[in-house]
C-alpha cells in the first residue's frame, strides 16, 4: 500500500497548511479558531495525541465543525482506525466546506473506504473528489487501482493513461503510473503499448533492475528471445536476484539453446526458492538428451525434499529414471505419483513400461490397459 502511505502524508501536509473553512460557527468562535490553530501546530510537530484532544474539544463546542472533523479523520487513518475515520470524514463532506477542502475530504473518505475494502463506496468518494478537481492525480490513481483489483483491466489501463497524460514529463519518482500501465497492457496482450510505456520509464530510471526484468517478460511474449535475454541479464547485473528472474533467465537460455547456462540459472532459482523447481518440470522432459542430465536431476530431487507431494516433479523424475533405465528409482516415484494422481494417464503408461522391462508382464499389461482406458475418456 505504498500509494496509501504517500497519499496520507500528502493530504496531511496540504490540510495542515491552512485553517479556513466555511461552515456553521458557534460561540466562542475565537476559542475554536485558537484551538484549531494550536491543534494544527501540534500535529505538524508530531504531537498527535494532544492535537487530537484539541480537535475533540472543538467538537464539544460545534459537533459539525468541518476542519476538526477532517483532521480527526486523518488522525484516525494514521492509526488505522478506518471506521472512526469514515465517521469523521462523512461529516466533513456535508458541512459545506470550500471546494479546495471538500475535494480532500472526499478523497480521504475514499481512502478510508478503500482500506475497509468497500470498493464501491470508495469509488463514489473518489469520483466526487475528481468532480471538484479533475486533474488531482492521486484520485485518478486510486480509481485505477480499484479497477485493477476488481479485474477491470481496461478501465484501469485507461485511468493510468489519463494519469500519464496529466503528469506530462514526470520526475523519476512519479513514474509509477507508467509501470502499472505497462504491466496491465502486457496482461491484456497489448505488448506494443506495454513496451512503449516501459521504455519511457527505463529512460528515466536506467539503473532500476526490475524494469529490465519486466521488459524481458514483454519481449519474451512477442518472441524476441535474444532481446529478452539481454534485458533479463541486465536485470541480474543490476542486482535483481530472485527466483522468478532466474526461472525466466533459464527459460530464455533454453530457448536460445544455451542449455548449460539454462540449468545453471534454474539451479540458482531453486537455491533461492525450492518451489521454483516446479517451473522446470516441462523443461526437464525436453532436456533428457543434454549432457547436464545429472545436474537437472539433482535440481528436481532437491525440490522433492521440501515438496514431497509435488506431482509435476514426481512425474519428471519418474520419466527421467525410465529414460536412464534405473527401474527401481523410476518405480518408486511413479508409485508415489499413482497414489496422488490415480487418473493421470501417463503415469500408468510409464509404470507399465517399468513392469514390462522387469519382466512382470501381467502387471505391465494391467497398467497399459488402465492407460488406454484413461486416454479414451480424455
Protein Blocks (a to p, Z undefined) as FASTA:
>chain_A
ZZmmmmmmmmmmmmmmpmbdcddddddfklmmmmmmmmmmmmmnopamlmmmmmmmmmmm
mmmlmklmmmmmmmmmmnopaklmmmmmmmmmmnopafklmmmmmmmmmmmmmmnopakl
mmmmmmmmmmmmmmlmklmmmmmmmmmmnopamlmmmmmmmmmmmnopacfklmmmmmmm
mmmmmmnopamlmmmmmmmmmmmmmmlmklmmmmmmmmmmnopamlmmmmmmmmmmnopa
cfklmmmmmmmmmmnopaklmmmmmmmmmmmomklmmmmmmmmmmmmmpcklmmmmmmmm
mmmmmmmmbmklmmmmmmmmmmnopaklmmmmmmmmmmmmmmlmklmmmmmmmmmmnopa
klmmmmmmmmmmmmmmZZ
